[in-house]
């Protein structure tokens, strides 16, 4: 079998790239080791930048997102027992974010791909990108005990942090930069109404908390916890009680409790691999970088990578130019590092670190006070939160 682009990974970045390429007349095949049900069952982010929304529209997959998504013009920073609203819309000249679950976005893209008849291979075994350092790359895999090979012009590695794409690159061919944070996020999903109309980020002496949502009837809440915590030690009641303790009184009173249907602990880390291109293999999304979820940048960074990579492939096939391909890694990384900085900064000002001294704590309090009393500081936060331009 032969195609123009093989995409390894059927998460949001792989599906979004595949749909954009298909609409531009560029043949592509998606290969994933996971099943469709497993992919659709992943519980992930839900805050979309305007750039991600535009890409979904460009991919012809945005109708349900616009019908069911929730536009947010701001969010609350809660500390010292009070709320401080960040007016995203007012500070950025009319920009906002969209609340729409990654699971739903993935479903929309997957359904659109199936309607278009674009080929996807799920539950593929031993997926391996090969010969990408030369001029004749291909992807090998096994399906139902039979060996398969897809020859192509390019390979897009959209298979996540633990995927095969980056692991197939020789270790001496890239540099990795990493920061591991000394805590995690304990999160739950429950079919209860949100605490507030907008997200609430809380800094509290007991630790960080976030009140988020997936819809008007489904809430996603998080609390900071030590890395050694065990899920089995956290009953739903214990979680709700701890969440209330970390919120201002008026928010705590509005917390509606209910049984959770998903509960997990996620470690926080920052990771970047440089470069993101290895001749005919390109990394995108979590295959190339990870950010803490504090700034809501993970899914959106994957979308921006897809934007640059899609433009590069269009230039190659339609304009007969390799300028975009040659510039892909530098363009993507310039935006990646700005988002990594923002996510690190948000994590730093909102969490309680175990090694924090009294001086460090006073600096954090001063940072929050300055942020909520300076329009310039609040504008910088808002511009990064709604998403820097591509």
SVG drawing of the C-alpha trace seen along z (x, -y; Angstrom):
<svg xmlns="http://www.w3.org/2000/svg" viewBox="-27 -48 51 62">
<polyline fill="none" stroke="black" stroke-width="0.4" points="0.0,0.0 1.2,-3.5 0.0,-6.9 1.4,-10.4 1.3,-10.8 1.1,-8.1 -0.1,-9.4 0.8,-7.3 -1.8,-7.9 -5.5,-8.5 -5.8,-11.0 -7.0,-14.6 -3.7,-15.7 -3.6,-12.7 -7.3,-12.9 -7.2,-16.7 -4.2,-16.5 -5.7,-13.7 -9.0,-15.5 -7.3,-18.7 -5.0,-16.8 -8.0,-14.9 -9.9,-18.1 -6.9,-19.5 -6.7,-16.4 -3.5,-15.0 -3.9,-11.2 -3.2,-9.9 -3.6,-6.8 -3.9,-6.8 -2.5,-3.8 -3.0,-3.3 -2.2,-0.4 -5.3,-1.2 -8.9,-0.4 -11.5,-3.0 -13.3,-2.4 -10.1,-2.9 -9.3,-6.2 -12.8,-7.5 -12.7,-6.6 -9.7,-8.8 -10.7,-11.6 -8.6,-14.6 -8.7,-18.4 -11.7,-20.5 -10.5,-24.2 -10.1,-25.1 -8.3,-28.2 -9.8,-30.1 -7.1,-28.8 -8.1,-25.2 -11.8,-26.1 -10.8,-27.6 -8.9,-24.4 -11.9,-22.3 -14.0,-24.5 -11.4,-24.2 -11.5,-20.5 -15.3,-20.5 -15.8,-19.0 -16.9,-22.0 -20.7,-21.9 -21.4,-19.9 -18.7,-21.8 -20.5,-25.1 -23.9,-23.7 -22.8,-22.1 -19.6,-23.8 -19.7,-26.6 -17.9,-29.9 -16.1,-31.4 -15.2,-35.1 -13.2,-34.8 -12.2,-32.8 -11.7,-33.3 -8.5,-33.3 -9.4,-32.5 -7.0,-33.2 -7.1,-34.8 -10.7,-33.7 -11.8,-35.9 -12.5,-35.8 -10.6,-37.8 -12.1,-37.5 -9.8,-37.6 -11.8,-39.2 -10.4,-37.4 -12.8,-39.0 -12.2,-42.5 -8.5,-42.2 -7.9,-40.6 -10.1,-42.7 -13.0,-40.2 -11.3,-36.8 -12.5,-33.8 -12.1,-30.1 -14.5,-27.2 -15.3,-24.5 -15.7,-21.3 -14.3,-17.9 -11.4,-16.3 -13.4,-13.1 -16.2,-14.8 -13.7,-16.6 -12.1,-13.2 -15.5,-11.7 -16.4,-14.5 -13.1,-14.1 -13.4,-10.3 -17.0,-10.4 -16.1,-12.9 -13.2,-10.8 -15.4,-7.7 -18.0,-9.7 -15.3,-10.8 -14.1,-7.3 -10.5,-8.1 -8.6,-4.9 -7.7,-4.2 -6.2,-1.1 -7.0,-0.4 -5.6,2.3 -2.4,2.5 0.5,4.4 4.2,3.6 3.7,0.3 7.1,-1.0 8.2,-4.0 11.2,-3.0 13.7,-4.5 12.5,-8.0 16.1,-9.3 16.2,-8.6 13.9,-9.3 11.7,-6.2 10.0,-6.0 7.4,-3.5 5.4,-2.3 5.3,1.4 2.7,3.1 0.9,6.4 -2.9,6.9 -4.5,10.2 -1.2,11.9 -0.5,10.5 2.5,8.2 1.6,4.9 3.7,2.1 2.6,-1.4 5.1,-3.3 4.8,-7.1 6.4,-10.5 6.2,-11.5 5.4,-10.2 3.6,-12.3 4.2,-11.0 1.1,-12.0 1.1,-9.0 1.8,-10.7 4.5,-10.8 4.8,-7.0 4.4,-6.4 6.7,-4.7 7.5,-7.7 9.9,-9.6 11.3,-6.2 12.3,-5.3 14.6,-8.3 18.2,-7.7 18.8,-9.2 21.7,-11.3 19.5,-12.9 17.5,-15.1 17.7,-16.9 15.1,-16.6 14.3,-19.1 12.3,-18.1 11.0,-19.4 9.1,-17.1 6.8,-18.8 6.7,-17.4 2.9,-16.9 0.1,-15.6 -3.6,-16.4 -6.3,-14.2 -9.3,-14.6 -12.8,-13.4 -15.6,-13.5 -19.2,-13.6 -22.6,-14.3 -23.3,-17.4 -23.7,-21.0 -20.5,-23.2 -19.6,-25.3 -19.7,-28.5 -20.5,-29.7 -16.7,-29.9 -13.6,-28.0 -12.3,-28.7 -8.6,-28.3 -7.9,-28.3 -4.7,-28.9 -5.1,-27.7 -2.7,-26.8 -3.9,-23.2 -3.0,-23.2 -4.3,-24.1 -7.9,-23.3 -9.6,-23.7 -13.4,-23.7 -13.9,-23.0 -16.7,-21.5 -17.5,-19.5 -21.1,-20.7 -23.8,-22.4 -24.5,-19.1 -21.0,-17.5 -18.2,-18.8 -14.4,-18.1 -12.7,-19.0 -9.1,-18.7 -7.1,-19.1 -3.3,-19.1 -2.0,-16.0 1.3,-14.4 2.7,-12.1 2.5,-9.1 -1.2,-9.3 -3.3,-6.2 -6.7,-6.5 -8.1,-3.8 -7.5,-6.2 -9.8,-8.8 -13.5,-8.2 -15.8,-10.5 -16.8,-12.0 -13.2,-12.7 -12.6,-14.4 -15.7,-16.7 -14.8,-17.6 -11.3,-18.6 -12.4,-20.5 -14.7,-22.6 -12.0,-23.4 -9.9,-24.9 -12.5,-27.2 -13.9,-30.6 -17.0,-30.1 -19.4,-31.3 -18.1,-28.7 -17.9,-25.9 -21.6,-26.4 -22.4,-25.9 -20.5,-22.6 -23.1,-19.9 -21.8,-16.4 -22.5,-13.1 -20.8,-9.8 -17.8,-10.1 -17.6,-8.0 -13.9,-8.7 -11.1,-9.3 -7.4,-9.5 -4.1,-11.0 -2.0,-12.7 1.7,-13.6 2.7,-17.1 5.7,-17.5 7.1,-19.7 8.9,-18.0 10.2,-19.2 12.1,-17.3 14.2,-19.3 14.0,-19.2 10.5,-18.0 11.6,-16.9 13.9,-14.1 14.1,-14.3 10.8,-12.7 9.5,-12.0 7.7,-14.8 6.6,-14.8 3.4,-16.6 1.6,-17.0 2.5,-15.0 5.0,-13.0 7.2,-16.1 6.1,-18.0 4.2,-17.8 3.0,-20.7 1.3,-20.7 -2.5,-21.1 -2.6,-24.3 -2.6,-26.6 -4.9,-24.4 -2.3,-24.2 -1.7,-20.5 -4.4,-19.9 -4.1,-23.4 -0.3,-23.0 -1.0,-19.8 -3.5,-21.7 -0.9,-24.4 1.7,-21.8 -0.9,-20.4 -1.5,-23.9 2.2,-24.3 2.6,-20.8 -0.5,-21.0 0.7,-24.3 4.0,-22.7 2.5,-19.7 0.2,-22.0 3.2,-24.0 5.1,-20.9 2.3,-19.3 0.5,-22.3 3.2,-25.0 6.2,-22.6 8.0,-24.3 9.8,-22.7 10.1,-26.0 7.4,-25.1 8.8,-21.6 12.2,-23.0 10.8,-25.6 8.3,-23.3 10.4,-22.5 11.6,-26.0 8.1,-27.5 6.4,-24.9 9.0,-25.1 8.9,-28.9 5.2,-28.6 5.8,-25.5 8.3,-27.2 6.1,-30.2 3.3,-27.8 5.7,-25.8 6.7,-29.0 3.1,-30.0 2.1,-26.6 5.2,-26.6 4.3,-30.2 0.7,-29.3 1.7,-26.2 4.2,-28.2 1.8,-30.9 -1.1,-28.6 0.4,-25.6 2.0,-25.1 5.4,-23.6 6.7,-21.3 10.1,-23.1 8.6,-26.6 10.2,-29.0 8.4,-31.9 10.1,-34.2 8.9,-32.2 5.4,-32.2 5.4,-36.0 6.7,-36.3 3.8,-34.1 1.3,-36.3 2.8,-39.4 2.7,-37.9 -1.0,-37.2 -1.7,-40.6 0.1,-42.3 -1.6,-40.2 -5.1,-41.0 -4.4,-44.8 -2.5,-45.5 -4.3,-45.6 -0.9,-45.1 -0.2,-41.9 -3.8,-40.6 -3.6,-41.3 -0.4,-39.2 -2.2,-36.3 -5.3,-36.7 -3.4,-36.8 -1.6,-33.6 -4.7,-31.9 -6.8,-32.5 -3.8,-31.4 -1.0,-33.2 -1.4,-33.6 0.0,-30.8"/>
</svg>
